[in-house]
Amino acid sequence: MKIVTSIVVLFFYMIGTSQTNEMAQLEGILYKDHSLVSIQTFNGDISKINRLSQNVKDSRPFIAPGLIDIQINGFVGVDFSGPDLTVEGVKKATQALWEAGVTSYFPTVITSDFNRLKKNFAVLAEARKDPEIALSIPGFHLEGPYISPIAGFRGAHLEKYIKNPDWSEFQELQRAAENGIKLITVAPELVGAIPFIRNCTNSGVIVSLGHHNGSASDVQFAVDAGARMVTHLGNGCANEIDRHLNPLWPQLSEDRIHISIIADGFHLTKEEVRTFYKVKGVENTILVSDALDLAGLPPGEYRRGERKLLLTQDVVKLPKENVLAGATSPISKCVGVVMDFTQCSLRDAIQMASSNPARMFSLEDLGDVEQGKRADLILFTMENNKMVVKKTYIQGQLVYSQK
């Protein structure tokens, strides 16, 4: 069998490319230690990594594993919870996320009418079968409707659709999703929440605590039942809380759970991000975007279903509730912000945006640049502490190249 070889030299340009991409060789600065490396890929996997001599002033792009965003509500006008979701829409959002360096993500469906939830999960399940984007969607995230109905804690979720956990109902959603729901956000203080969490855990679904006003005991019982994460810590929380008895402290002090945070520079203050990072550390922190479908659209007022939202340059607001409704930036922005706020290394930032979610969801072939891993790679520069994606590869195939 004849092997067609492509040699890719990364000085912001590429020399040659193979149509079959059976084999390729890339050169760039490895994100882990800033060393110059040559990476060989074969049949979609990383087959060899060679260290090269380099000039101290070498300005070639970094090479890192593709980013993994486990909480994204939509992108470029495509709303995963909206009434008009289509397979083509999911493809459009996926391709736009490639441009932001996101090679894997969990489309996130939020609190809504039950029939809408079923319909949209069915659409997502169908989209997941499309060979062009299938590798980019390892699962789905259900955020609600089993969350706190209390103003502030429920965030921008519509109160009339919020309910107590119902295992039979969730199984119906899971059937519609063709078992694609891998993550669910739940409030632990709700009636029936603890046995529900136990059932989810036993079925292989990761449970994350979020949009809740649970006590320290509620959090402990939930973790004992199998909860392993916290959804966007510091958000989905009332504007005014008791300084001692609130959901933040028990979640920060519980060593058995990871936290996810929206480090876009607006959802959390610098001091919050620094504190959360210091308590949980790089091993137990996951970056998420929480981006909405409005991301990438012009600022202004938008109606999404039964909600009137205000899109600014920085965030999406729900003025009626005086709360944030989501982010306007992809997770790639969080990489630069968390480095700026915490002074962590690029290696640590990539770990929180790729390696940690891969490990949490047992995506064993993703999340690192190592021999045998799938060649989901991004090539990027850091300009003024911002990640600028130059090229994106999925299973060794070039899916985005900056023009």
Wavefront OBJ file of the C-alpha trace (Angstrom):
o trace
v 0.000 0.000 0.000
v 1.380 3.344 -0.992
v 1.639 5.818 1.844
v 1.165 9.466 0.938
v 3.282 11.695 3.156
v 2.637 15.284 4.155
v 5.297 17.430 5.781
v 3.845 20.285 7.775
v 6.225 23.034 8.896
v 4.571 25.433 11.292
v 5.791 29.007 10.873
v 2.163 30.130 10.422
v 2.140 28.259 7.162
v 2.010 24.717 5.885
v 4.115 23.122 3.193
v 2.241 20.349 1.395
v -0.708 18.330 2.567
v -1.843 14.770 1.969
v -5.326 14.172 0.651
v -5.649 10.938 2.625
v -3.652 12.266 5.573
v -2.611 8.708 6.448
v 0.679 10.078 7.663
v 1.813 13.576 8.597
v 4.664 15.289 10.385
v 4.229 18.519 12.337
v 6.782 20.780 13.968
v 6.068 23.293 16.713
v 6.560 24.257 20.348
v 5.157 21.653 22.735
v 2.799 23.281 25.240
v 4.128 21.192 28.144
v 7.708 22.425 28.294
v 8.136 24.847 25.348
v 10.517 22.486 23.588
v 10.620 22.219 19.807
v 9.190 18.907 18.673
v 8.363 17.006 15.545
v 5.118 15.037 15.847
v 4.337 12.199 13.485
v 0.778 11.003 13.041
v -0.400 7.825 11.375
v -3.969 6.759 10.684
v -5.306 9.445 12.999
v -3.069 8.751 16.009
v 0.151 10.273 17.292
v 2.784 7.715 16.318
v 6.028 9.429 17.354
v 7.309 12.577 19.083
v 10.879 13.704 18.419
v 12.720 16.441 20.302
v 14.512 18.933 18.055
v 17.181 21.518 18.698
v 15.790 25.020 18.819
v 16.678 28.664 18.885
v 15.776 30.515 22.091
v 13.874 33.039 19.983
v 11.943 30.394 18.050
v 8.524 31.870 17.289
v 6.743 28.850 15.902
v 3.200 28.142 17.148
v 2.477 25.980 20.144
v 1.135 22.460 19.715
v -1.409 21.207 22.263
v -4.290 18.773 22.495
v -7.603 20.142 21.253
v -9.751 21.871 23.860
v -12.675 19.990 25.413
v -15.686 22.083 26.478
v -18.218 20.139 28.557
v -20.656 23.038 28.951
v -21.665 24.963 25.868
v -25.275 25.958 25.246
v -24.870 26.991 21.622
v -22.690 28.919 19.218
v -22.937 31.245 16.204
v -26.730 31.460 16.376
v -27.334 27.737 16.999
v -29.185 27.114 20.283
v -28.983 23.511 21.519
v -32.086 24.165 23.646
v -33.984 26.102 21.004
v -37.163 25.112 19.145
v -35.511 25.028 15.722
v -32.484 22.821 16.382
v -31.409 20.784 13.348
v -28.561 18.471 12.456
v -27.276 21.118 10.056
v -27.299 23.631 12.899
v -25.242 21.316 15.088
v -22.757 20.902 12.225
v -22.535 24.680 11.813
v -21.806 25.179 15.520
v -19.267 22.343 15.565
v -17.342 23.726 12.606
v -17.285 27.193 14.191
v -15.942 25.698 17.418
v -13.085 24.100 15.479
v -11.987 27.638 14.634
v -11.767 28.335 18.369
v -9.618 25.253 18.987
v -12.442 23.144 20.439
v -12.108 19.616 19.082
v -14.555 17.960 21.504
v -17.563 19.363 23.320
v -20.782 18.454 25.124
v -23.788 20.247 23.608
v -25.648 21.465 26.689
v -29.443 21.429 26.897
v -30.962 23.499 29.692
v -34.260 23.494 31.599
v -37.197 23.473 29.204
v -40.511 21.834 28.357
v -40.094 18.047 28.561
v -41.124 17.469 24.946
v -38.603 20.067 23.829
v -35.907 18.271 25.793
v -36.771 14.962 24.141
v -36.877 16.481 20.668
v -33.555 18.274 21.000
v -31.746 15.273 22.428
v -33.059 13.237 19.511
v -31.653 15.824 17.094
v -28.301 15.801 18.895
v -28.228 11.998 18.805
v -28.809 12.102 15.051
v -26.106 14.737 14.590
v -23.701 12.563 16.550
v -24.010 9.929 13.810
v -22.738 12.308 11.126
v -19.182 11.141 10.312
v -18.023 14.707 9.685
v -18.627 15.825 13.274
v -19.155 12.608 15.255
v -15.681 12.621 16.807
v -16.244 16.117 18.179
v -19.323 15.171 20.222
v -18.491 12.481 22.796
v -21.658 13.198 24.794
v -24.299 15.659 25.964
v -24.823 17.725 29.122
v -28.293 18.116 30.672
v -28.281 21.239 32.864
v -31.599 21.100 34.697
v -34.543 20.816 34.990
v -33.726 19.258 38.379
v -32.302 22.416 39.914
v -33.273 25.001 42.544
v -36.406 27.024 41.731
v -35.227 29.877 43.968
v -34.448 33.188 42.251
v -30.721 33.702 41.827
v -29.842 30.053 42.294
v -31.901 29.078 39.267
v -30.034 31.689 37.200
v -31.622 32.203 33.782
v -33.514 28.887 33.868
v -37.296 29.321 33.619
v -38.941 28.521 36.944
v -42.088 26.966 35.463
v -40.093 24.056 33.983
v -38.000 23.336 37.086
v -38.958 20.155 38.961
v -37.755 17.527 41.392
v -35.629 14.704 39.979
v -37.569 11.930 38.273
v -35.598 8.811 37.331
v -38.224 7.427 34.946
v -38.444 10.757 33.174
v -34.667 10.986 32.885
v -34.504 7.497 31.407
v -36.971 8.648 28.751
v -34.665 11.554 27.927
v -31.708 9.202 27.827
v -33.524 6.965 25.356
v -34.227 9.972 23.137
v -30.535 10.870 23.379
v -29.596 7.253 22.525
v -27.658 7.093 25.805
v -25.684 10.195 24.861
v -26.266 12.130 28.106
v -22.943 11.794 29.912
v -23.252 14.730 32.336
v -26.175 16.113 34.344
v -26.350 19.126 36.652
v -28.540 18.564 39.724
v -29.466 20.460 42.914
v -28.762 18.072 45.824
v -31.325 19.587 48.222
v -34.349 18.667 46.080
v -36.730 15.908 47.123
v -35.483 12.640 45.653
v -32.120 14.072 44.580
v -29.873 11.659 46.482
v -31.369 8.396 45.118
v -31.501 10.049 41.689
v -27.795 10.867 41.906
v -27.091 7.291 42.936
v -29.051 5.956 39.951
v -27.241 8.272 37.545
v -23.877 7.247 38.932
v -24.699 3.547 38.656
v -25.736 4.081 35.027
v -22.428 5.762 34.161
v -23.654 9.368 34.035
v -21.422 11.932 35.756
v -23.401 14.054 38.239
v -22.424 17.664 38.819
v -23.907 19.861 41.551
v -25.105 23.223 40.321
v -27.799 25.902 40.445
v -28.477 24.893 44.030
v -28.733 26.170 47.574
v -27.727 22.923 49.222
v -26.360 22.753 52.750
v -23.089 21.153 53.771
v -25.021 17.970 54.583
v -26.749 18.021 51.184
v -23.389 18.279 49.448
v -21.896 15.490 51.545
v -24.849 13.163 50.908
v -24.659 13.926 47.177
v -20.944 13.181 47.003
v -21.439 10.011 49.026
v -24.056 9.015 46.425
v -21.560 9.567 43.607
v -21.596 13.242 42.573
v -18.150 14.118 41.211
v -18.315 17.695 39.987
v -19.585 21.215 40.600
v -21.077 23.152 37.680
v -19.611 26.651 37.148
v -18.755 27.298 40.803
v -19.569 30.868 41.851
v -22.278 31.203 39.229
v -25.835 29.880 39.386
v -25.806 31.427 42.843
v -27.904 34.176 44.433
v -26.419 37.665 44.472
v -26.764 37.824 48.263
v -25.970 34.776 50.411
v -25.265 33.992 54.058
v -21.567 34.544 54.705
v -21.264 31.262 56.581
v -24.066 28.967 55.428
v -23.958 28.952 51.634
v -23.168 26.426 48.875
v -19.640 27.684 48.183
v -17.751 26.536 51.275
v -18.880 22.878 51.403
v -18.082 22.424 47.715
v -14.659 24.016 48.053
v -13.834 22.012 51.155
v -14.962 18.659 49.714
v -11.839 16.999 48.311
v -13.750 14.369 46.333
v -15.273 16.718 43.771
v -13.855 18.687 40.871
v -15.053 22.183 40.072
v -15.756 23.746 36.720
v -15.378 27.515 36.376
v -16.137 30.099 33.715
v -12.855 32.014 33.556
v -13.865 34.480 30.845
v -12.934 37.509 32.951
v -16.558 38.499 33.594
v -18.444 35.637 35.243
v -15.990 35.554 38.130
v -13.691 38.182 39.580
v -9.948 37.724 39.510
v -9.986 37.094 43.246
v -12.648 34.397 42.950
v -10.730 32.566 40.227
v -7.478 32.802 42.198
v -9.133 31.504 45.381
v -10.943 28.626 43.668
v -7.733 27.672 41.877
v -5.653 27.777 45.056
v -8.123 25.575 46.934
v -8.787 22.974 44.230
v -5.528 23.168 42.314
v -4.860 22.361 38.692
v -5.738 18.671 39.154
v -9.310 19.335 40.274
v -10.320 22.330 38.152
v -12.026 22.231 34.748
v -12.510 25.246 32.502
v -15.829 25.653 30.689
v -17.165 28.379 28.427
v -20.923 28.258 29.183
v -21.236 30.015 25.819
v -24.681 30.686 24.371
v -25.848 30.633 20.790
v -25.545 34.435 20.888
v -21.753 34.136 21.003
v -20.391 35.695 17.839
v -23.494 37.816 17.187
v -23.746 41.651 17.415
v -24.586 43.126 20.858
v -28.237 43.952 21.474
v -31.537 42.528 22.725
v -32.523 39.040 21.605
v -35.544 36.862 22.319
v -34.782 33.210 22.895
v -37.962 31.239 23.424
v -39.665 32.750 26.464
v -36.667 34.801 27.542
v -35.582 38.284 26.515
v -31.789 38.439 26.713
v -29.318 41.299 26.530
v -26.097 40.532 24.695
v -23.147 42.753 25.562
v -19.598 42.498 24.271
v -18.681 40.524 27.372
v -21.647 38.478 28.635
v -25.300 37.588 28.094
v -27.731 38.923 30.714
v -31.304 38.156 31.727
v -32.397 41.651 32.845
v -35.713 40.435 34.290
v -33.892 38.327 36.896
v -30.780 40.530 37.195
v -28.561 37.523 36.501
v -26.075 36.397 33.884
v -27.494 34.043 31.264
v -24.277 32.807 29.697
v -20.991 33.704 28.072
v -20.078 35.198 24.716
v -16.632 33.661 24.404
v -15.371 30.153 23.585
v -13.254 28.236 26.057
v -10.064 29.321 24.256
v -10.494 32.739 25.885
v -10.577 31.116 29.321
v -7.081 29.717 28.744
v -5.515 33.167 28.568
v -7.651 34.614 31.360
v -6.866 31.850 33.856
v -3.153 32.261 33.097
v -3.435 36.007 33.690
v -5.517 35.700 36.874
v -3.603 32.845 38.552
v -0.169 33.122 36.904
v -0.395 29.428 36.117
v 1.602 27.991 33.230
v 0.304 27.259 29.742
v 0.669 23.581 30.564
v -1.621 23.972 33.578
v -4.189 25.991 31.632
v -4.342 23.362 28.876
v -4.669 20.644 31.507
v -7.761 22.386 32.901
v -9.235 22.939 29.417
v -8.436 19.543 27.906
v -6.672 16.911 30.017
v -8.938 17.148 33.064
v -12.271 16.862 31.234
v -10.829 14.001 29.173
v -9.903 12.164 32.350
v -13.230 12.925 34.074
v -15.207 11.393 31.212
v -12.783 8.547 30.468
v -11.904 9.923 27.030
v -8.658 8.029 27.242
v -7.427 8.820 23.737
v -7.809 12.583 24.188
v -6.447 15.388 26.345
v -2.700 15.106 25.803
v 0.065 15.029 23.226
v 1.418 11.525 23.699
v 2.232 8.562 21.522
v -0.912 6.512 20.930
v -3.329 9.360 21.617
v -5.729 10.479 18.896
v -4.248 13.307 16.856
v -6.759 15.955 17.952
v -4.326 18.843 17.944
v -4.368 22.624 17.849
v -1.628 24.963 16.678
v -1.784 28.418 18.204
v 0.084 31.477 19.396
v -0.388 33.431 22.608
v -0.744 37.103 21.717
v -1.278 39.569 24.568
v -2.280 36.599 26.713
v -4.908 35.516 24.199
v -4.964 32.185 22.410
v -4.985 32.686 18.643
v -5.767 29.392 16.910
v -3.914 28.842 13.650
v -4.876 25.283 12.767
v -7.088 22.554 14.165
v -6.762 18.829 13.516
v -9.177 16.046 14.393
v -7.867 12.499 14.115
v -4.989 13.862 12.061
v -7.261 15.642 9.583
v -6.974 19.397 9.127
v -10.435 20.829 9.832
v -9.517 24.513 10.236
v -6.703 26.734 8.992
v -6.569 30.453 9.703
v -6.752 32.471 6.501
l 1 2 3 4 5 6 7 8 9 10 11 12 13 14 15 16 17 18 19 20 21 22 23 24 25 26 27 28 29 30 31 32 33 34 35 36 37 38 39 40 41 42 43 44 45 46 47 48 49 50 51 52 53 54 55 56 57 58 59 60 61 62 63 64 65 66 67 68 69 70 71 72 73 74 75 76 77 78 79 80 81 82 83 84 85 86 87 88 89 90 91 92 93 94 95 96 97 98 99 100 101 102 103 104 105 106 107 108 109 110 111 112 113 114 115 116 117 118 119 120 121 122 123 124 125 126 127 128 129 130 131 132 133 134 135 136 137 138 139 140 141 142 143 144 145 146 147 148 149 150 151 152 153 154 155 156 157 158 159 160 161 162 163 164 165 166 167 168 169 170 171 172 173 174 175 176 177 178 179 180 181 182 183 184 185 186 187 188 189 190 191 192 193 194 195 196 197 198 199 200 201 202 203 204 205 206 207 208 209 210 211 212 213 214 215 216 217 218 219 220 221 222 223 224 225 226 227 228 229 230 231 232 233 234 235 236 237 238 239 240 241 242 243 244 245 246 247 248 249 250 251 252 253 254 255 256 257 258 259 260 261 262 263 264 265 266 267 268 269 270 271 272 273 274 275 276 277 278 279 280 281 282 283 284 285 286 287 288 289 290 291 292 293 294 295 296 297 298 299 300 301 302 303 304 305 306 307 308 309 310 311 312 313 314 315 316 317 318 319 320 321 322 323 324 325 326 327 328 329 330 331 332 333 334 335 336 337 338 339 340 341 342 343 344 345 346 347 348 349 350 351 352 353 354 355 356 357 358 359 360 361 362 363 364 365 366 367 368 369 370 371 372 373 374 375 376 377 378 379 380 381 382 383 384 385 386 387 388 389 390 391 392 393 394 395 396 397 398 399 400 401 402 403
